[in-house]
Amino acid sequence: MKCVFFSSLLAFLIPLLFIGSYAQQPEAKTVDSSAYYSDLLMDLQGGSDFNRAIHFFERNYEKNLSESKPIAAALNLEVLANTEYKIGDYNSSESLSVEALKLLDLENDADTQVIKTRIYNLLGLLYANLENYEKSKTYYGRSLQLAKTTSDSLYVLINMSAVLRAEKNYETAIDTLNYALNRANTPRYTRLAGDLLDNLGYTELLAQEEESLMHLKQSLAIRLQLHDTLGIFSNYRNLSSYYKQVPDTLTAIDYARKAYSLSKYIPDPAYELEALGLIADLDTLEYIERFKYLSDSLKESALTRQNKYAALKYDVAREQRQTQLALLERDREKRLKTIYVLTLVLGVVVILGFSVLSHFKQKQKQLDAIRKTEASISKKVHDGLANDTFQVISELQNLENIPDHILAKLDKIYLETRDISKNHSPLIDGNNFKDQLVSRLSSYKSENFNVITRNLNGIDWEKFSKNKKDAIYMVLGELMTNTKKHSKASLALISFEEKGKKLQITFKDNGLGNEIKKGNGIQNMEFRIFSLNGTISFEPEPGKGLKVQILV
């Protein structure tokens, strides 16, 4: 559960208020005022106006710097740093925050202490998002030392507890939240008490403490009284997680459905997606199609927004664009020659690769040699041919007047080499297992077939042996291949859950659900799992699909 208290809205609003006072701007939101442009930055929907707002604060920063107003200049940088954080450019946000702190070191009064409190908190959030938890805690600690009000201190303590929870240091996180809760024990901090109780209950849930349910329900009671929609959603989500862990599946589904119903009243569709994920994770395919649609829509929206603001931020002058075009035109002839030579080489190597593969397949008794050869070919095709071909195609698409038949031939070569690599790709020693598994499962996606994973990122893959990871990798690949070939499914859902020292994997599809015939593929899967003292069961349901349970 992410804590965004004091991070986005509050941390963004406060510097804007200070800028108004330092720059002596009128309160009315007239054009070219701090208030006017700050609204554009907070909305993030201003199109070209967003770029003007960025330039406004950049100009004000330069102006205040030239007039020896370090605090006002630091406030301009703080606004820009918060904007970069909201967009997701953490590196730029970090640089701007550090520069602002350097300016604030030139002054030492009450105002600079307040601004430093916010900037330290922002840096804590940045490093938490980058999973640099030690640095995050350091800056939260600095923010806490400078915090002048109880509210500010409580916000920082909540953020600090989130980092401790991410480190699985549940005991310290619980102590931190209990300390904060004691400080919030007055009517003035009722809303904060609801936030603290929710965070405390969720942390206790992860630590499997008995007080978890009590604190989650206390938080829900407060937020229902305050009509805190976002807070109530968080309570429903965490209560669903609690009853799933108990386990009490019916109650868990009930709270997940409540969260889903409430999400309809929240403008951000990410909440609906999260609620659908809760329901989908509770062994029901009822909302899977909606989950898939919303997930794809949000990914597309996020990518569009990211590209949009990247273009706004790095808008290039006309002279620079003309220079770039001239350089591209000058290199065009050289690239074309390279493409023709590379195409010829690729064709020869691919033919040789197929010849070698066919030669070894004829020798059924030399299975070990075949596997080693296929692995070698897969690596060379993927790392060399497929990647180079894809790069060439990408570069060609940016050029003009390239014959379509050349692009078509290159695309065909790329698809063929990719298929060879995927079908014969083993687990690569020493590489990140999670990334390899994600890549393999994603390779089966198409227009007519989608793969959804649940909790894959939540598994500590490092604690599992190489043999176990190799078995998981190959068995899931076999399952995906069989599903695409035989089941006529359009969707596969793969869930991962740690069961002590073992891993439980649940595979579901919405295909034909025909009776399983034990051919070589099924026997190979069973052999791999049984050899690790694991279990695997196949549960087809005609007309509804196949469910496979693996415990290894």
C-alpha positions as CSV (number, residue, x, y, z in Angstrom):
1,M,0.0,0.0,0.0
2,K,1.6,3.3,-1.0
3,C,1.5,6.3,1.2
4,V,1.2,9.6,-0.7
5,F,0.5,11.8,2.3
6,F,2.4,15.1,2.2
7,S,4.0,13.9,-1.1
8,S,2.0,15.3,-4.0
9,L,-0.9,17.6,-3.2
10,L,0.3,19.1,0.1
11,A,4.0,19.3,-0.9
12,F,3.0,20.9,-4.2
13,L,0.6,23.5,-2.8
14,I,2.7,24.9,0.0
15,P,5.7,26.1,-2.2
16,L,3.2,27.8,-4.5
17,L,1.7,29.8,-1.6
18,F,5.2,30.9,-0.6
19,I,6.1,31.9,-4.1
20,G,3.1,34.2,-4.2
21,S,4.3,36.0,-1.1
22,Y,8.0,36.3,-2.1
23,A,7.2,37.4,-5.6
24,Q,4.5,39.8,-4.4
25,Q,1.9,38.5,-6.9
26,P,-1.8,39.4,-6.6
27,E,-4.1,36.7,-5.3
28,A,-6.3,36.7,-8.4
29,K,-5.3,34.1,-10.9
30,T,-4.5,36.4,-13.8
31,V,-2.5,35.3,-16.8
32,D,1.3,35.3,-16.1
33,S,0.7,35.0,-12.3
34,S,2.2,32.2,-10.1
35,A,-1.3,31.0,-9.2
36,Y,-2.3,30.8,-12.9
37,Y,0.7,28.7,-13.9
38,S,0.7,26.6,-10.8
39,D,-2.9,25.5,-11.7
40,L,-1.6,24.3,-15.1
41,L,1.3,22.3,-13.4
42,M,-1.1,20.7,-10.9
43,D,-3.6,19.7,-13.5
44,L,-1.0,18.3,-15.9
45,Q,-3.5,18.6,-18.7
46,G,-2.5,22.0,-20.1
47,G,-1.0,20.8,-23.4
48,S,1.3,23.6,-24.7
49,D,0.3,25.7,-21.7
50,F,2.2,23.3,-19.5
51,N,5.4,24.2,-21.3
52,R,4.7,27.9,-20.8
53,A,4.1,27.2,-17.1
54,I,7.5,25.4,-16.8
55,H,9.2,28.4,-18.6
56,F,7.4,30.8,-16.3
57,F,9.0,29.3,-13.2
58,E,12.3,28.8,-14.9
59,R,12.3,32.5,-15.8
60,N,11.3,33.5,-12.3
61,Y,14.1,31.3,-10.9
62,E,16.7,33.1,-13.1
63,K,15.2,36.5,-12.2
64,N,15.2,35.8,-8.4
65,L,18.7,34.5,-8.7
66,S,20.0,37.6,-10.5
67,E,18.3,39.8,-7.8
68,S,19.9,37.9,-5.0
69,K,16.7,36.4,-3.7
70,P,17.8,32.8,-2.8
71,I,14.7,31.8,-0.9
72,A,12.3,32.9,-3.8
73,A,14.6,31.1,-6.3
74,A,14.6,28.0,-4.2
75,L,10.8,28.0,-4.1
76,N,10.8,28.2,-7.9
77,L,13.1,25.1,-8.0
78,E,10.9,23.3,-5.5
79,V,7.8,23.8,-7.7
80,L,9.8,22.4,-10.7
81,A,11.1,19.5,-8.6
82,N,7.6,18.6,-7.5
83,T,6.4,18.8,-11.2
84,E,9.1,16.5,-12.3
85,Y,8.2,14.1,-9.5
86,K,4.6,14.0,-10.6
87,I,5.6,13.3,-14.2
88,G,7.9,10.5,-13.0
89,D,11.3,12.0,-13.9
90,Y,12.9,11.3,-10.5
91,N,16.4,12.1,-11.7
92,S,15.5,15.7,-12.7
93,S,13.4,16.1,-9.6
94,E,16.4,15.0,-7.4
95,S,18.8,17.5,-9.2
96,L,16.4,20.4,-8.8
97,S,15.8,19.6,-5.1
98,V,19.5,19.4,-4.3
99,E,20.0,22.8,-6.1
100,A,17.2,24.3,-4.1
101,L,18.8,23.1,-0.8
102,K,22.1,24.7,-1.8
103,L,20.3,28.1,-2.2
104,L,18.6,27.6,1.2
105,D,21.9,27.0,2.8
106,L,22.6,30.7,2.1
107,E,19.9,31.7,4.6
108,N,19.1,30.5,8.1
109,D,15.7,31.6,9.2
110,A,12.3,30.1,10.0
111,D,11.1,30.2,6.4
112,T,14.1,28.2,5.0
113,Q,13.6,25.6,7.7
114,V,10.0,25.1,6.6
115,I,11.0,24.8,2.9
116,K,13.8,22.4,3.8
117,T,11.3,20.2,5.7
118,R,9.3,19.8,2.5
119,I,12.2,19.2,0.2
120,Y,13.7,16.6,2.5
121,N,10.4,14.9,2.5
122,L,10.3,15.0,-1.3
123,L,13.7,13.5,-1.5
124,G,12.6,10.7,0.8
125,L,9.7,10.0,-1.5
126,L,12.0,10.0,-4.6
127,Y,14.4,7.5,-3.1
128,A,11.6,5.4,-1.8
129,N,10.3,5.1,-5.4
130,L,13.8,4.3,-6.6
131,E,13.9,1.6,-3.8
132,N,17.0,3.3,-2.3
133,Y,15.5,2.9,1.2
134,E,18.6,3.9,3.2
135,K,18.7,7.3,1.5
136,S,15.0,7.6,1.8
137,K,15.1,7.1,5.6
138,T,18.0,9.6,5.9
139,Y,16.0,12.4,4.3
140,Y,12.8,11.5,6.1
141,G,14.8,11.8,9.3
142,R,16.1,15.3,8.3
143,S,12.6,16.3,7.4
144,L,11.3,15.1,10.8
145,Q,14.0,17.0,12.7
146,L,13.0,20.3,11.0
147,A,9.2,19.8,11.1
148,K,7.6,22.6,13.1
149,T,4.0,21.2,13.5
150,T,2.6,18.0,14.7
151,S,0.7,17.5,11.4
152,D,4.0,17.7,9.4
153,S,5.7,15.3,11.8
154,L,2.9,12.8,11.5
155,Y,2.9,12.9,7.7
156,V,6.7,12.2,7.6
157,L,6.3,9.4,10.1
158,I,3.6,7.7,7.9
159,N,6.0,8.0,4.9
160,M,8.9,6.6,7.1
161,S,6.8,3.6,8.1
162,A,6.0,2.9,4.5
163,V,9.7,2.6,3.8
164,L,10.3,0.3,6.8
165,R,7.4,-1.8,5.6
166,A,8.9,-2.1,2.2
167,E,12.1,-3.3,3.8
168,K,9.9,-5.9,5.7
169,N,11.1,-4.3,9.0
170,Y,7.6,-4.7,10.3
171,E,8.4,-4.4,14.0
172,T,10.0,-0.9,13.7
173,A,7.3,0.2,11.3
174,I,4.6,-0.8,13.9
175,D,6.5,1.0,16.7
176,T,6.8,4.2,14.5
177,L,3.0,4.2,13.7
178,N,2.1,3.5,17.3
179,Y,4.3,6.5,18.4
180,A,2.6,8.7,15.8
181,L,-0.8,7.5,16.8
182,N,-0.2,8.5,20.4
183,R,0.7,12.0,19.2
184,A,-2.5,12.2,17.1
185,N,-4.8,11.3,20.0
186,T,-6.9,14.5,19.9
187,P,-10.0,15.5,17.9
188,R,-7.8,17.9,15.9
189,Y,-6.0,15.0,14.2
190,T,-9.0,12.7,13.6
191,R,-8.4,12.4,9.9
192,L,-4.7,11.7,10.5
193,A,-5.6,9.1,13.1
194,G,-7.7,7.3,10.5
195,D,-4.7,7.3,8.1
196,L,-2.4,6.0,10.9
197,L,-4.7,3.2,12.0
198,D,-5.1,2.0,8.4
199,N,-1.3,2.0,7.9
200,L,-0.8,0.3,11.3
201,G,-3.5,-2.4,10.5
202,Y,-2.0,-3.1,7.1
203,T,1.5,-3.4,8.5
204,E,0.3,-5.7,11.3
205,L,-1.4,-7.8,8.6
206,L,1.9,-8.3,6.9
207,A,3.5,-9.1,10.2
208,Q,0.6,-11.5,11.0
209,E,-0.2,-9.6,14.2
210,E,-3.6,-10.2,15.9
211,E,-4.4,-6.5,16.3
212,S,-4.5,-6.0,12.5
213,L,-8.3,-6.4,12.1
214,M,-9.1,-4.2,15.1
215,H,-7.1,-1.3,13.8
216,L,-8.3,-1.7,10.2
217,K,-12.0,-1.5,11.4
218,Q,-11.2,1.4,13.7
219,S,-9.8,3.3,10.7
220,L,-12.8,2.4,8.6
221,A,-15.2,3.7,11.3
222,I,-13.4,7.1,11.3
223,R,-13.3,7.4,7.6
224,L,-16.9,6.5,7.2
225,Q,-17.8,9.3,9.6
226,L,-15.6,11.8,7.7
227,H,-16.9,10.5,4.3
228,D,-13.3,10.0,3.2
229,T,-13.8,8.2,-0.1
230,L,-10.1,7.5,-0.8
231,G,-9.5,6.4,2.7
232,I,-12.6,4.1,2.7
233,F,-11.3,2.5,-0.5
234,S,-8.0,1.8,1.2
235,N,-9.8,0.2,4.2
236,Y,-11.9,-2.1,1.9
237,R,-8.7,-3.1,0.0
238,N,-6.8,-3.9,3.2
239,L,-9.7,-5.7,4.8
240,S,-10.1,-7.8,1.7
241,S,-6.4,-8.7,2.0
242,Y,-6.8,-9.5,5.7
243,Y,-9.7,-12.0,5.1
244,K,-7.9,-13.6,2.2
245,Q,-5.0,-14.3,4.5
246,V,-7.2,-15.7,7.3
247,P,-8.5,-17.3,5.0
248,D,-12.2,-16.3,4.7
249,T,-12.6,-16.1,0.9
250,L,-16.3,-15.0,1.0
251,T,-15.6,-12.0,3.2
252,A,-12.5,-11.1,1.3
253,I,-14.5,-11.1,-2.0
254,D,-17.2,-9.0,-0.3
255,Y,-14.7,-6.3,0.7
256,A,-13.1,-6.4,-2.7
257,R,-16.5,-5.9,-4.3
258,K,-17.1,-2.9,-2.0
259,A,-13.8,-1.4,-3.1
260,Y,-14.8,-2.0,-6.7
261,S,-18.2,-0.3,-6.2
262,L,-16.6,2.7,-4.5
263,S,-14.0,3.0,-7.2
264,K,-16.7,4.2,-9.6
265,Y,-16.9,7.4,-7.6
266,I,-13.2,8.1,-7.8
267,P,-12.1,9.9,-11.0
268,D,-8.8,8.0,-11.3
269,P,-9.4,4.7,-13.1
270,A,-6.3,3.2,-11.3
271,Y,-8.5,2.6,-8.3
272,E,-11.0,0.5,-10.4
273,L,-8.1,-1.5,-11.8
274,E,-6.8,-2.2,-8.3
275,A,-10.2,-3.3,-7.1
276,L,-10.6,-5.6,-10.1
277,G,-7.2,-7.1,-9.4
278,L,-8.3,-7.9,-5.9
279,I,-11.4,-9.7,-7.2
280,A,-9.4,-11.5,-9.9
281,D,-6.9,-12.7,-7.3
282,L,-9.6,-14.4,-5.3
283,D,-10.1,-17.3,-7.7
284,T,-12.8,-15.7,-9.9
285,L,-12.7,-15.0,-13.6
286,E,-15.9,-12.9,-13.6
287,Y,-14.2,-9.5,-13.9
288,I,-11.1,-10.7,-15.8
289,E,-12.1,-9.1,-19.2
290,R,-12.8,-5.8,-17.5
291,F,-9.5,-6.0,-15.7
292,K,-7.7,-6.7,-18.9
293,Y,-9.4,-3.9,-20.8
294,L,-8.8,-1.3,-18.0
295,S,-5.2,-2.5,-17.5
296,D,-4.4,-2.1,-21.2
297,S,-6.2,1.3,-21.3
298,L,-4.2,2.7,-18.3
299,K,-0.9,1.4,-19.7
300,E,-1.7,3.1,-23.0
301,S,-2.8,6.3,-21.3
302,A,0.3,6.4,-19.1
303,L,2.5,5.9,-22.2
304,T,0.7,8.6,-24.1
305,R,1.1,11.0,-21.2
306,Q,4.7,10.1,-20.7
307,N,5.5,10.7,-24.3
308,K,3.5,13.9,-24.3
309,Y,5.3,15.5,-21.4
310,A,8.7,14.2,-22.7
311,A,8.0,16.1,-25.9
312,L,6.9,19.2,-24.0
313,K,9.9,19.1,-21.7
314,Y,12.5,18.5,-24.4
315,D,11.0,20.7,-27.1
316,V,13.8,21.3,-29.6
317,A,14.2,24.6,-31.5
318,R,13.6,24.7,-35.2
319,E,17.3,25.1,-36.0
320,Q,18.1,22.0,-34.0
321,R,15.4,20.0,-35.9
322,Q,16.8,21.2,-39.2
323,T,20.3,20.2,-38.2
324,Q,19.1,16.7,-37.1
325,L,17.3,16.2,-40.4
326,A,20.4,17.2,-42.3
327,L,22.5,14.7,-40.4
328,L,20.0,12.0,-41.0
329,E,19.9,12.8,-44.8
330,R,23.7,12.7,-44.9
331,D,23.8,9.3,-43.3
332,R,21.0,7.8,-45.3
333,E,23.0,6.5,-48.1
334,K,25.5,4.9,-45.7
335,R,22.7,3.2,-43.8
336,L,21.1,1.8,-46.9
337,K,24.4,0.2,-48.0
338,T,24.7,-1.3,-44.5
339,I,21.2,-2.6,-44.6
340,Y,21.7,-4.4,-47.9
341,V,24.9,-6.1,-46.7
342,L,23.3,-7.0,-43.4
343,T,20.2,-8.4,-45.1
344,L,22.4,-10.7,-47.2
345,V,24.4,-11.8,-44.2
346,L,21.3,-12.4,-42.1
347,G,19.8,-14.6,-44.8
348,V,22.9,-16.7,-45.1
349,V,23.2,-17.1,-41.3
350,V,19.5,-18.0,-40.9
351,I,19.8,-20.6,-43.6
352,L,22.9,-22.1,-41.9
353,G,21.1,-22.0,-38.6
354,F,18.1,-24.0,-40.0
355,S,20.5,-26.4,-41.7
356,V,22.3,-27.1,-38.4
357,L,19.1,-27.5,-36.5
358,S,17.7,-30.0,-39.0
359,H,20.9,-32.0,-39.0
360,F,20.8,-32.5,-35.2
361,K,17.1,-33.3,-35.1
362,Q,17.8,-36.4,-37.2
363,K,19.9,-37.8,-34.5
364,Q,17.4,-38.8,-31.9
365,K,19.9,-40.7,-29.7
366,Q,22.0,-37.6,-29.1
367,L,19.5,-35.6,-27.1
368,D,22.0,-33.8,-25.0
369,A,23.8,-32.5,-28.1
370,I,20.5,-31.4,-29.6
371,R,19.6,-29.4,-26.5
372,K,23.0,-27.7,-26.3
373,T,22.9,-26.8,-30.0
374,E,19.4,-25.5,-29.8
375,A,20.3,-23.3,-26.8
376,S,23.4,-22.0,-28.7
377,I,21.4,-21.2,-31.8
378,S,18.6,-19.6,-29.8
379,K,21.1,-17.3,-28.1
380,K,22.9,-16.3,-31.3
381,V,19.6,-15.8,-33.2
382,H,18.1,-13.7,-30.4
383,D,21.2,-11.7,-29.3
384,G,22.5,-11.2,-32.8
385,L,20.1,-11.6,-35.7
386,A,16.8,-10.8,-34.1
387,N,18.0,-7.8,-32.2
388,D,20.0,-6.4,-35.1
389,T,17.1,-6.9,-37.5
390,F,14.7,-5.2,-35.1
391,Q,17.1,-2.3,-34.8
392,V,17.5,-2.0,-38.5
393,I,13.7,-2.1,-39.0
394,S,13.3,0.7,-36.3
395,E,15.9,2.9,-38.0
396,L,14.4,2.3,-41.5
397,Q,10.9,3.3,-40.3
398,N,12.3,6.8,-39.4
399,L,13.6,7.2,-43.0
400,E,11.7,8.3,-46.1
401,N,11.4,6.5,-49.4
402,I,12.4,3.0,-48.2
403,P,10.9,0.4,-50.5
404,D,8.0,-1.5,-48.7
405,H,9.2,-4.9,-49.9
406,I,12.6,-4.4,-48.1
407,L,10.8,-3.6,-44.9
408,A,8.5,-6.6,-45.4
409,K,11.4,-9.0,-46.0
410,L,13.2,-7.7,-42.9
411,D,10.1,-8.0,-40.8
412,K,9.6,-11.6,-42.0
413,I,13.2,-12.4,-41.1
414,Y,12.8,-10.9,-37.7
415,L,9.6,-12.8,-36.9
416,E,11.2,-16.1,-38.0
417,T,14.3,-15.6,-35.9
418,R,12.2,-14.6,-32.9
419,D,10.2,-17.8,-33.1
420,I,13.3,-19.9,-33.3
421,S,14.7,-18.1,-30.2
422,K,11.5,-18.5,-28.2
423,N,10.8,-22.1,-28.9
424,H,14.4,-23.2,-28.0
425,S,15.2,-20.7,-25.3
426,P,16.5,-22.2,-22.0
427,L,16.9,-20.5,-18.7
428,I,20.1,-18.4,-18.8
429,D,22.4,-19.0,-15.9
430,G,23.3,-15.9,-13.8
431,N,20.5,-13.7,-15.3
432,N,17.6,-12.2,-13.4
433,F,15.1,-15.0,-13.3
434,K,12.0,-12.8,-12.8
435,D,12.9,-10.8,-15.9
436,Q,13.4,-14.0,-18.0
437,L,10.1,-15.4,-16.8
438,V,8.2,-12.2,-17.6
439,S,9.8,-12.0,-21.0
440,R,9.0,-15.6,-21.8
441,L,5.3,-15.3,-20.7
442,S,4.9,-12.0,-22.6
443,S,6.2,-13.6,-25.8
444,Y,3.0,-15.6,-26.0
445,K,0.8,-12.5,-26.1
446,S,-1.0,-11.6,-29.3
447,E,-4.0,-9.8,-30.6
448,N,-6.2,-12.8,-29.8
449,F,-4.4,-14.1,-26.7
450,N,-3.5,-12.3,-23.5
451,V,-1.4,-13.4,-20.4
452,I,-2.0,-11.8,-17.0
453,T,0.3,-12.5,-14.0
454,R,-0.6,-11.9,-10.3
455,N,2.0,-11.2,-7.6
456,L,5.0,-12.2,-9.8
457,N,6.9,-9.2,-8.5
458,G,6.1,-10.1,-4.9
459,I,8.0,-13.4,-4.9
460,D,11.5,-13.5,-3.5
461,W,13.0,-15.5,-6.3
462,E,16.5,-15.5,-4.9
463,K,15.6,-18.0,-2.2
464,F,14.6,-20.7,-4.7
465,S,17.3,-23.1,-6.2
466,K,18.4,-23.0,-9.8
467,N,16.8,-26.4,-10.4
468,K,13.5,-25.2,-9.1
469,K,13.6,-22.0,-11.2
470,D,14.5,-24.0,-14.2
471,A,11.6,-26.4,-13.7
472,I,9.1,-23.4,-13.2
473,Y,10.5,-21.7,-16.4
474,M,10.2,-24.8,-18.6
475,V,6.8,-26.0,-17.2
476,L,5.1,-22.7,-17.6
477,G,6.6,-22.4,-21.1
478,E,5.1,-25.9,-21.9
479,L,1.7,-24.9,-20.5
480,M,1.6,-21.7,-22.5
481,T,2.6,-23.5,-25.7
482,N,-0.1,-26.2,-25.2
483,T,-2.7,-23.5,-24.4
484,K,-2.1,-21.6,-27.6
485,K,-1.9,-24.7,-29.7
486,H,-4.9,-26.7,-28.4
487,S,-7.3,-24.8,-26.0
488,K,-8.5,-22.0,-28.2
489,A,-8.2,-19.8,-25.1
490,S,-8.1,-16.0,-25.3
491,L,-6.8,-15.4,-21.8
492,A,-4.5,-17.1,-19.3
493,L,-4.1,-16.0,-15.7
494,I,-1.0,-17.1,-13.7
495,S,-0.9,-16.4,-9.9
496,F,2.2,-16.8,-7.7
497,E,2.1,-17.2,-3.9
498,E,4.8,-18.2,-1.4
499,K,3.8,-21.0,0.9
500,G,6.6,-21.1,3.5
501,K,9.7,-22.5,1.7
502,K,7.6,-23.6,-1.3
503,L,5.9,-21.7,-4.2
504,Q,2.3,-22.3,-5.3
505,I,1.5,-21.5,-8.9
506,T,-2.1,-21.4,-10.2
507,F,-2.6,-21.4,-14.0
508,K,-6.0,-20.8,-15.5
509,D,-7.3,-20.3,-19.0
510,N,-10.7,-19.8,-20.5
511,G,-10.3,-22.3,-23.3
512,L,-12.2,-25.5,-24.2
513,G,-11.3,-27.4,-21.0
514,N,-11.0,-30.7,-22.8
515,E,-9.8,-33.8,-21.0
516,I,-6.1,-34.0,-20.6
517,K,-4.2,-36.7,-22.6
518,K,-0.9,-37.6,-21.1
519,G,1.5,-37.2,-24.0
520,N,5.2,-36.3,-23.9
521,G,4.5,-32.7,-22.9
522,I,2.4,-33.6,-19.8
523,Q,4.8,-36.3,-18.8
524,N,7.8,-33.9,-19.1
525,M,6.0,-31.4,-16.9
526,E,5.2,-34.0,-14.3
527,F,8.7,-35.4,-14.3
528,R,10.2,-31.9,-13.7
529,I,7.9,-31.2,-10.8
530,F,8.0,-34.6,-9.2
531,S,11.8,-34.7,-9.3
532,L,11.7,-31.7,-6.9
533,N,9.3,-33.4,-4.6
534,G,6.5,-31.1,-5.8
535,T,3.0,-31.7,-7.0
536,I,1.1,-30.8,-10.1
537,S,-2.6,-31.3,-10.9
538,F,-4.6,-30.7,-14.1
539,E,-8.3,-29.8,-13.6
540,P,-10.1,-29.4,-16.9
541,E,-13.7,-28.1,-16.9
542,P,-15.4,-28.5,-20.3
543,G,-16.5,-25.2,-21.7
544,K,-14.8,-23.2,-19.0
545,G,-11.1,-23.9,-19.3
546,L,-8.2,-25.5,-17.6
547,K,-6.8,-25.0,-14.1
548,V,-3.4,-26.3,-13.2
549,Q,-2.1,-26.3,-9.6
550,I,1.6,-26.5,-9.0
551,L,3.3,-26.7,-5.6
552,V,7.1,-26.9,-5.7
